[in-house]
Amino acid sequence: MTDRRRVRVTNIPSDIQELIAADHPQVSVNDRVVGTLAQRYGIEWTPIGMPSRRPAVQESILVRLPEPIWAAVKEEAVPYSTMGDVIIRALREET
């Protein structure tokens, strides 16, 4: 298994919460977010495939990113933004 790095994404707008929730609980919040980022950066990734344990999508989530995706998000974020902002923007641009 690839090493994973954690990113806390806070202040998620309600429209993005709803977007993530559209696949929930069949697809975990983490798989949904990481899948979007993998596609954005053209990085091959295999979903974990575990159903979500969370009862709902909230305005703060902890995302576990594989190292290559974490590095791509970090590179886009520095020096003008946070990694959480990049993740929210990627989800918004997906629609």
N, CA, C and O atoms as CSV, one atom per row, in Angstrom:
chain,resi,resn,atom,element,x,y,z
A,1,MET,N,N,0.844,-1.187,0.000
A,1,MET,CA,C,0.000,0.000,0.000
A,1,MET,C,C,0.885,1.246,0.000
A,1,MET,O,O,1.919,1.301,0.666
A,2,THR,N,N,0.452,2.227,-0.758
A,2,THR,CA,C,1.182,3.485,-0.840
A,2,THR,C,C,1.058,4.244,0.466
A,2,THR,O,O,0.007,4.228,1.107
A,3,ASP,N,N,2.137,4.910,0.859
A,3,ASP,CA,C,2.065,5.769,2.037
A,3,ASP,C,C,1.020,6.849,1.806
A,3,ASP,O,O,0.843,7.338,0.691
A,4,ARG,N,N,0.347,7.203,2.862
A,4,ARG,CA,C,-0.697,8.230,2.777
A,4,ARG,C,C,-0.377,9.373,3.724
A,4,ARG,O,O,0.123,9.170,4.830
A,5,ARG,N,N,-0.677,10.572,3.266
A,5,ARG,CA,C,-0.485,11.778,4.075
A,5,ARG,C,C,-1.858,12.382,4.321
A,5,ARG,O,O,-2.727,12.353,3.450
A,6,ARG,N,N,-2.042,12.922,5.499
A,6,ARG,CA,C,-3.339,13.473,5.875
A,6,ARG,C,C,-3.411,14.975,5.648
A,6,ARG,O,O,-2.453,15.711,5.889
A,7,VAL,N,N,-4.571,15.405,5.180
A,7,VAL,CA,C,-4.845,16.821,4.994
A,7,VAL,C,C,-6.223,17.098,5.588
A,7,VAL,O,O,-7.199,16.441,5.227
A,8,ARG,N,N,-6.302,18.051,6.482
A,8,ARG,CA,C,-7.584,18.488,7.051
A,8,ARG,C,C,-8.145,19.566,6.132
A,8,ARG,O,O,-7.513,20.599,5.907
A,9,VAL,N,N,-9.330,19.314,5.610
A,9,VAL,CA,C,-10.008,20.283,4.748
A,9,VAL,C,C,-11.139,20.872,5.580
A,9,VAL,O,O,-12.030,20.148,6.025
A,10,THR,N,N,-11.104,22.187,5.789
A,10,THR,CA,C,-12.092,22.848,6.636
A,10,THR,C,C,-12.887,23.872,5.838
A,10,THR,O,O,-12.518,24.253,4.727
A,11,ASN,N,N,-13.975,24.297,6.432
A,11,ASN,CA,C,-14.837,25.318,5.827
A,11,ASN,C,C,-15.310,24.923,4.432
A,11,ASN,O,O,-15.311,25.736,3.507
A,12,ILE,N,N,-15.712,23.657,4.298
A,12,ILE,CA,C,-16.205,23.180,3.010
A,12,ILE,C,C,-17.586,23.786,2.771
A,12,ILE,O,O,-18.491,23.596,3.583
A,13,PRO,N,N,-17.757,24.511,1.669
A,13,PRO,CA,C,-19.057,25.120,1.384
A,13,PRO,C,C,-20.155,24.059,1.222
A,13,PRO,O,O,-19.877,22.918,0.853
A,14,SER,N,N,-21.373,24.443,1.496
A,14,SER,CA,C,-22.479,23.484,1.459
A,14,SER,C,C,-22.673,22.859,0.082
A,14,SER,O,O,-23.057,21.693,-0.003
A,15,ASP,N,N,-22.420,23.599,-1.005
A,15,ASP,CA,C,-22.585,23.008,-2.333
A,15,ASP,C,C,-21.565,21.898,-2.581
A,15,ASP,O,O,-21.874,20.917,-3.257
A,16,ILE,N,N,-20.367,22.041,-2.046
A,16,ILE,CA,C,-19.349,21.005,-2.187
A,16,ILE,C,C,-19.678,19.818,-1.277
A,16,ILE,O,O,-19.455,18.669,-1.661
A,17,GLN,N,N,-20.200,20.078,-0.092
A,17,GLN,CA,C,-20.648,18.995,0.784
A,17,GLN,C,C,-21.714,18.166,0.068
A,17,GLN,O,O,-21.682,16.937,0.119
A,18,GLU,N,N,-22.650,18.829,-0.594
A,18,GLU,CA,C,-23.711,18.131,-1.325
A,18,GLU,C,C,-23.146,17.322,-2.485
A,18,GLU,O,O,-23.605,16.211,-2.748
A,19,LEU,N,N,-22.151,17.872,-3.182
A,19,LEU,CA,C,-21.515,17.171,-4.289
A,19,LEU,C,C,-20.877,15.869,-3.806
A,19,LEU,O,O,-21.064,14.816,-4.415
A,20,ILE,N,N,-20.130,15.949,-2.722
A,20,ILE,CA,C,-19.493,14.762,-2.154
A,20,ILE,C,C,-20.556,13.781,-1.664
A,20,ILE,O,O,-20.414,12.571,-1.838
A,21,ALA,N,N,-21.610,14.298,-1.059
A,21,ALA,CA,C,-22.655,13.462,-0.482
A,21,ALA,C,C,-23.470,12.721,-1.537
A,21,ALA,O,O,-24.137,11.738,-1.214
A,22,ALA,N,N,-23.431,13.169,-2.781
A,22,ALA,CA,C,-24.212,12.524,-3.835
A,22,ALA,C,C,-23.861,11.037,-3.973
A,22,ALA,O,O,-24.732,10.235,-4.309
A,23,ASP,N,N,-22.624,10.661,-3.723
A,23,ASP,CA,C,-22.175,9.268,-3.823
A,23,ASP,C,C,-22.123,8.567,-2.474
A,23,ASP,O,O,-21.866,7.365,-2.401
A,24,HIS,N,N,-22.366,9.313,-1.420
A,24,HIS,CA,C,-22.234,8.822,-0.048
A,24,HIS,C,C,-23.505,8.080,0.353
A,24,HIS,O,O,-24.566,8.587,-0.010
A,25,PRO,N,N,-23.538,6.961,1.043
A,25,PRO,CA,C,-22.414,6.291,1.686
A,25,PRO,C,C,-21.797,5.169,0.859
A,25,PRO,O,O,-20.875,4.505,1.333
A,26,GLN,N,N,-22.286,4.933,-0.386
A,26,GLN,CA,C,-21.725,3.850,-1.204
A,26,GLN,C,C,-20.243,4.058,-1.487
A,26,GLN,O,O,-19.478,3.095,-1.544
A,27,VAL,N,N,-19.845,5.288,-1.660
A,27,VAL,CA,C,-18.437,5.634,-1.888
A,27,VAL,C,C,-17.982,6.465,-0.693
A,27,VAL,O,O,-18.643,7.431,-0.313
A,28,SER,N,N,-16.866,6.090,-0.113
A,28,SER,CA,C,-16.378,6.839,1.050
A,28,SER,C,C,-16.012,8.256,0.649
A,28,SER,O,O,-15.661,8.526,-0.499
A,29,VAL,N,N,-16.099,9.142,1.606
A,29,VAL,CA,C,-15.724,10.538,1.384
A,29,VAL,C,C,-14.281,10.598,0.880
A,29,VAL,O,O,-13.976,11.354,-0.042
A,30,ASN,N,N,-13.406,9.811,1.478
A,30,ASN,CA,C,-11.998,9.825,1.082
A,30,ASN,C,C,-11.835,9.371,-0.371
A,30,ASN,O,O,-11.135,10.026,-1.143
A,31,ASP,N,N,-12.474,8.255,-0.753
A,31,ASP,CA,C,-12.358,7.773,-2.134
A,31,ASP,C,C,-12.906,8.802,-3.111
A,31,ASP,O,O,-12.350,8.984,-4.193
A,32,ARG,N,N,-13.975,9.466,-2.748
A,32,ARG,CA,C,-14.592,10.467,-3.631
A,32,ARG,C,C,-13.636,11.634,-3.861
A,32,ARG,O,O,-13.447,12.060,-5.000
A,33,VAL,N,N,-13.041,12.146,-2.809
A,33,VAL,CA,C,-12.145,13.297,-2.917
A,33,VAL,C,C,-10.838,12.901,-3.610
A,33,VAL,O,O,-10.380,13.607,-4.509
A,34,VAL,N,N,-10.244,11.797,-3.209
A,34,VAL,CA,C,-8.976,11.375,-3.805
A,34,VAL,C,C,-9.161,11.036,-5.286
A,34,VAL,O,O,-8.274,11.303,-6.097
A,35,GLY,N,N,-10.298,10.453,-5.637
A,35,GLY,CA,C,-10.578,10.154,-7.041
A,35,GLY,C,C,-10.607,11.408,-7.899
A,35,GLY,O,O,-10.079,11.422,-9.011
A,36,THR,N,N,-11.221,12.451,-7.382
A,36,THR,CA,C,-11.260,13.731,-8.091
A,36,THR,C,C,-9.851,14.286,-8.290
A,36,THR,O,O,-9.508,14.761,-9.374
A,37,LEU,N,N,-9.042,14.222,-7.239
A,37,LEU,CA,C,-7.672,14.752,-7.326
A,37,LEU,C,C,-6.810,13.909,-8.257
A,37,LEU,O,O,-6.009,14.458,-9.013
A,38,ALA,N,N,-6.957,12.596,-8.218
A,38,ALA,CA,C,-6.192,11.718,-9.100
A,38,ALA,C,C,-6.488,12.048,-10.563
A,38,ALA,O,O,-5.583,12.100,-11.397
A,39,GLN,N,N,-7.756,12.267,-10.854
A,39,GLN,CA,C,-8.136,12.613,-12.217
A,39,GLN,C,C,-7.587,13.991,-12.601
A,39,GLN,O,O,-7.108,14.172,-13.721
A,40,ARG,N,N,-7.651,14.937,-11.705
A,40,ARG,CA,C,-7.163,16.303,-11.963
A,40,ARG,C,C,-5.685,16.299,-12.345
A,40,ARG,O,O,-5.273,17.010,-13.261
A,41,TYR,N,N,-4.893,15.498,-11.641
A,41,TYR,CA,C,-3.446,15.493,-11.857
A,41,TYR,C,C,-2.969,14.367,-12.768
A,41,TYR,O,O,-1.770,14.247,-13.023
A,42,GLY,N,N,-3.888,13.544,-13.260
A,42,GLY,CA,C,-3.504,12.451,-14.155
A,42,GLY,C,C,-2.649,11.402,-13.465
A,42,GLY,O,O,-1.733,10.841,-14.066
A,43,ILE,N,N,-2.955,11.139,-12.190
A,43,ILE,CA,C,-2.196,10.167,-11.411
A,43,ILE,C,C,-3.036,8.915,-11.236
A,43,ILE,O,O,-4.190,8.984,-10.813
A,44,GLU,N,N,-2.456,7.779,-11.563
A,44,GLU,CA,C,-3.169,6.513,-11.414
A,44,GLU,C,C,-3.397,6.232,-9.933
A,44,GLU,O,O,-2.511,6.437,-9.104
A,45,TRP,N,N,-4.597,5.762,-9.619
A,45,TRP,CA,C,-4.967,5.528,-8.228
A,45,TRP,C,C,-6.076,4.486,-8.183
A,45,TRP,O,O,-6.952,4.466,-9.048
A,46,THR,N,N,-6.038,3.636,-7.189
A,46,THR,CA,C,-7.066,2.625,-6.989
A,46,THR,C,C,-7.821,2.943,-5.707
A,46,THR,O,O,-7.211,3.076,-4.645
A,47,PRO,N,N,-9.150,3.067,-5.794
A,47,PRO,CA,C,-9.930,3.357,-4.587
A,47,PRO,C,C,-9.761,2.269,-3.535
A,47,PRO,O,O,-9.527,1.103,-3.855
A,48,ILE,N,N,-9.883,2.672,-2.278
A,48,ILE,CA,C,-9.813,1.711,-1.186
A,48,ILE,C,C,-11.043,0.815,-1.221
A,48,ILE,O,O,-10.959,-0.382,-0.948
A,49,GLY,N,N,-12.184,1.405,-1.559
A,49,GLY,CA,C,-13.403,0.628,-1.737
A,49,GLY,C,C,-14.189,0.341,-0.478
A,49,GLY,O,O,-15.157,-0.418,-0.510
A,50,MET,N,N,-13.789,0.931,0.620
A,50,MET,CA,C,-14.535,0.724,1.859
A,50,MET,C,C,-15.675,1.728,1.925
A,50,MET,O,O,-15.488,2.892,1.572
A,51,PRO,N,N,-16.869,1.296,2.373
A,51,PRO,CA,C,-17.956,2.259,2.532
A,51,PRO,C,C,-17.624,3.250,3.639
A,51,PRO,O,O,-16.857,2.954,4.555
A,52,SER,N,N,-18.205,4.401,3.534
A,52,SER,CA,C,-17.937,5.442,4.517
A,52,SER,C,C,-18.553,5.096,5.862
A,52,SER,O,O,-19.649,4.541,5.931
A,53,ARG,N,N,-17.847,5.424,6.916
A,53,ARG,CA,C,-18.352,5.238,8.274
A,53,ARG,C,C,-19.071,6.481,8.777
A,53,ARG,O,O,-19.773,6.440,9.788
A,54,ARG,N,N,-18.890,7.577,8.066
A,54,ARG,CA,C,-19.485,8.843,8.503
A,54,ARG,C,C,-20.974,8.858,8.156
A,54,ARG,O,O,-21.366,8.408,7.079
A,55,PRO,N,N,-21.797,9.370,9.061
A,55,PRO,CA,C,-23.225,9.437,8.775
A,55,PRO,C,C,-23.574,10.510,7.730
A,55,PRO,O,O,-24.609,10.417,7.070
A,56,ALA,N,N,-22.723,11.515,7.581
A,56,ALA,CA,C,-22.984,12.594,6.631
A,56,ALA,C,C,-21.679,13.306,6.309
A,56,ALA,O,O,-20.685,13.160,7.020
A,57,VAL,N,N,-21.697,14.075,5.235
A,57,VAL,CA,C,-20.548,14.898,4.872
A,57,VAL,C,C,-20.683,16.207,5.644
A,57,VAL,O,O,-21.736,16.844,5.637
A,58,GLN,N,N,-19.604,16.593,6.305
A,58,GLN,CA,C,-19.649,17.790,7.132
A,58,GLN,C,C,-18.724,18.865,6.567
A,58,GLN,O,O,-18.092,18.659,5.531
A,59,GLU,N,N,-18.642,20.003,7.240
A,59,GLU,CA,C,-17.840,21.109,6.702
A,59,GLU,C,C,-16.345,20.954,6.968
A,59,GLU,O,O,-15.551,21.798,6.553
A,60,SER,N,N,-15.961,19.893,7.650
A,60,SER,CA,C,-14.551,19.599,7.885
A,60,SER,C,C,-14.334,18.093,7.710
A,60,SER,O,O,-15.046,17.279,8.296
A,61,ILE,N,N,-13.343,17.741,6.897
A,61,ILE,CA,C,-13.025,16.328,6.684
A,61,ILE,C,C,-11.511,16.133,6.742
A,61,ILE,O,O,-10.738,17.063,6.510
A,62,LEU,N,N,-11.115,14.922,7.051
A,62,LEU,CA,C,-9.712,14.542,7.019
A,62,LEU,C,C,-9.539,13.618,5.822
A,62,LEU,O,O,-10.151,12.552,5.760
A,63,VAL,N,N,-8.707,14.027,4.876
A,63,VAL,CA,C,-8.497,13.258,3.654
A,63,VAL,C,C,-7.125,12.607,3.723
A,63,VAL,O,O,-6.133,13.266,4.033
A,64,ARG,N,N,-7.070,11.312,3.433
A,64,ARG,CA,C,-5.801,10.578,3.397
A,64,ARG,C,C,-5.380,10.430,1.941
A,64,ARG,O,O,-5.993,9.682,1.180
A,65,LEU,N,N,-4.329,11.151,1.563
A,65,LEU,CA,C,-3.877,11.190,0.180
A,65,LEU,C,C,-2.646,10.322,-0.036
A,65,LEU,O,O,-1.716,10.363,0.770
A,66,PRO,N,N,-2.622,9.533,-1.114
A,66,PRO,CA,C,-1.382,8.851,-1.482
A,66,PRO,C,C,-0.296,9.896,-1.744
A,66,PRO,O,O,-0.595,10.999,-2.201
A,67,GLU,N,N,0.924,9.565,-1.467
A,67,GLU,CA,C,2.047,10.500,-1.562
A,67,GLU,C,C,2.101,11.278,-2.885
A,67,GLU,O,O,2.285,12.494,-2.842
A,68,PRO,N,N,1.948,10.639,-4.062
A,68,PRO,CA,C,2.046,11.418,-5.306
A,68,PRO,C,C,0.941,12.472,-5.442
A,68,PRO,O,O,1.179,13.559,-5.970
A,69,ILE,N,N,-0.254,12.150,-4.971
A,69,ILE,CA,C,-1.351,13.109,-5.047
A,69,ILE,C,C,-1.132,14.220,-4.022
A,69,ILE,O,O,-1.371,15.392,-4.313
A,70,TRP,N,N,-0.683,13.856,-2.834
A,70,TRP,CA,C,-0.366,14.858,-1.808
A,70,TRP,C,C,0.658,15.856,-2.352
A,70,TRP,O,O,0.504,17.066,-2.181
A,71,ALA,N,N,1.704,15.346,-3.009
A,71,ALA,CA,C,2.762,16.211,-3.543
A,71,ALA,C,C,2.214,17.142,-4.626
A,71,ALA,O,O,2.609,18.307,-4.691
A,72,ALA,N,N,1.312,16.648,-5.475
A,72,ALA,CA,C,0.732,17.483,-6.528
A,72,ALA,C,C,-0.133,18.591,-5.941
A,72,ALA,O,O,-0.076,19.732,-6.400
A,73,VAL,N,N,-0.932,18.263,-4.933
A,73,VAL,CA,C,-1.767,19.263,-4.268
A,73,VAL,C,C,-0.879,20.295,-3.585
A,73,VAL,O,O,-1.127,21.496,-3.690
A,74,LYS,N,N,0.143,19.838,-2.893
A,74,LYS,CA,C,1.068,20.733,-2.187
A,74,LYS,C,C,1.739,21.696,-3.161
A,74,LYS,O,O,1.851,22.891,-2.888
A,75,GLU,N,N,2.182,21.167,-4.294
A,75,GLU,CA,C,2.855,21.999,-5.290
A,75,GLU,C,C,1.919,23.086,-5.828
A,75,GLU,O,O,2.338,24.226,-6.030
A,76,GLU,N,N,0.656,22.730,-6.059
A,76,GLU,CA,C,-0.300,23.725,-6.546
A,76,GLU,C,C,-0.610,24.767,-5.470
A,76,GLU,O,O,-0.827,25.938,-5.779
A,77,ALA,N,N,-0.629,24.339,-4.219
A,77,ALA,CA,C,-1.006,25.235,-3.118
A,77,ALA,C,C,0.063,26.265,-2.793
A,77,ALA,O,O,-0.258,27.423,-2.528
A,78,VAL,N,N,1.313,25.869,-2.810
A,78,VAL,CA,C,2.395,26.752,-2.368
A,78,VAL,C,C,2.752,27.715,-3.487
A,78,VAL,O,O,2.881,27.252,-4.621
A,79,PRO,N,N,2.918,28.980,-3.276
A,79,PRO,CA,C,2.850,29.712,-2.021
A,79,PRO,C,C,1.559,30.508,-1.836
A,79,PRO,O,O,1.464,31.305,-0.903
A,80,TYR,N,N,0.557,30.312,-2.708
A,80,TYR,CA,C,-0.589,31.215,-2.727
A,80,TYR,C,C,-1.849,30.716,-2.040
A,80,TYR,O,O,-2.805,31.477,-1.891
A,81,SER,N,N,-1.873,29.476,-1.623
A,81,SER,CA,C,-3.111,28.892,-1.147
A,81,SER,C,C,-2.810,27.808,-0.119
A,81,SER,O,O,-1.648,27.505,0.152
A,82,THR,N,N,-3.862,27.227,0.451
A,82,THR,CA,C,-3.673,26.074,1.330
A,82,THR,C,C,-4.048,24.818,0.552
A,82,THR,O,O,-4.714,24.890,-0.480
A,83,MET,N,N,-3.617,23.682,1.054
A,83,MET,CA,C,-3.968,22.421,0.405
A,83,MET,C,C,-5.477,22.203,0.450
A,83,MET,O,O,-6.058,21.686,-0.505
A,84,GLY,N,N,-6.111,22.591,1.547
A,84,GLY,CA,C,-7.562,22.477,1.644
A,84,GLY,C,C,-8.270,23.306,0.586
A,84,GLY,O,O,-9.251,22.852,-0.003
A,85,ASP,N,N,-7.782,24.518,0.338
A,85,ASP,CA,C,-8.370,25.373,-0.697
A,85,ASP,C,C,-8.232,24.735,-2.081
A,85,ASP,O,O,-9.158,24.796,-2.889
A,86,VAL,N,N,-7.087,24.132,-2.349
A,86,VAL,CA,C,-6.871,23.463,-3.631
A,86,VAL,C,C,-7.846,22.300,-3.787
A,86,VAL,O,O,-8.403,22.099,-4.866
A,87,ILE,N,N,-8.054,21.542,-2.731
A,87,ILE,CA,C,-8.972,20.402,-2.784
A,87,ILE,C,C,-10.404,20.874,-3.032
A,87,ILE,O,O,-11.111,20.292,-3.855
A,88,ILE,N,N,-10.832,21.905,-2.342
A,88,ILE,CA,C,-12.183,22.443,-2.549
A,88,ILE,C,C,-12.329,22.960,-3.981
A,88,ILE,O,O,-13.352,22.713,-4.620
A,89,ARG,N,N,-11.330,23.669,-4.488
A,89,ARG,CA,C,-11.371,24.180,-5.854
A,89,ARG,C,C,-11.451,23.036,-6.866
A,89,ARG,O,O,-12.196,23.125,-7.842
A,90,ALA,N,N,-10.692,21.966,-6.641
A,90,ALA,CA,C,-10.726,20.814,-7.561
A,90,ALA,C,C,-12.115,20.188,-7.595
A,90,ALA,O,O,-12.611,19.827,-8.662
A,91,LEU,N,N,-12.733,20.061,-6.443
A,91,LEU,CA,C,-14.087,19.513,-6.385
A,91,LEU,C,C,-15.079,20.432,-7.101
A,91,LEU,O,O,-15.956,19.959,-7.824
A,92,ARG,N,N,-14.941,21.720,-6.903
A,92,ARG,CA,C,-15.840,22.681,-7.546
A,92,ARG,C,C,-15.662,22.667,-9.068
A,92,ARG,O,O,-16.646,22.726,-9.805
A,93,GLU,N,N,-14.421,22.590,-9.540
A,93,GLU,CA,C,-14.144,22.618,-10.977
A,93,GLU,C,C,-14.557,21.332,-11.669
A,93,GLU,O,O,-14.708,21.303,-12.890
A,94,GLU,N,N,-14.738,20.275,-10.904
A,94,GLU,CA,C,-15.135,18.988,-11.477
A,94,GLU,C,C,-16.532,19.059,-12.077
A,94,GLU,O,O,-16.834,18.340,-13.029
A,95,THR,N,N,-17.381,19.912,-11.533
A,95,THR,CA,C,-18.774,19.958,-11.990
A,95,THR,C,C,-18.952,20.735,-13.265
A,95,THR,O,O,-20.071,20.855,-13.763
